[in-house]
Amino acid sequence: MRLGVLAFLVAVGTAALMNFDLPQVGEIRAYFARLGWWGAGCLHFGGRRPAAGTIAQSVLSVAAGLIFGLLGGFAVVYAAAMLGAVAAFWLVHWLGQDAVEKFTGTRVEKVNQLLSQR
């Protein structure tokens, strides 16, 4: 079943690439230049987050470098990675704190008290 779905998706993707003209790098840069730094957010939230499990992140990092240049692309990718990591940490902390406290008993509560005193 999975092999059939994969073959279907590859065939559809190949047909799409053969039938539609892909924009040149200059056109993509011009589009993102019109968006300004909002374009970085569009690239991150529109491309990187939905594709987190499906496309290698290095491909999207290279795309950011092509769009924003070496330093701009590095800044966009670094900022997006840090924001994503912080958001993931706080989300997991918020959602998983009760479950961790169930497994560890009062030890986590003691650590939280020690850290809050500092």
Long-range contacts (C-beta under 8 A, 24 or more apart in sequence): 25-66, 28-66, 28-67, 29-66, 29-67, 32-67, 32-68, 39-67, 39-68, 40-64, 40-68, 40-76, 40-79, 40-80, 43-67, 43-76, 43-80, 44-76, 44-80, 44-83, 44-84, 48-80, 48-84, 49-84
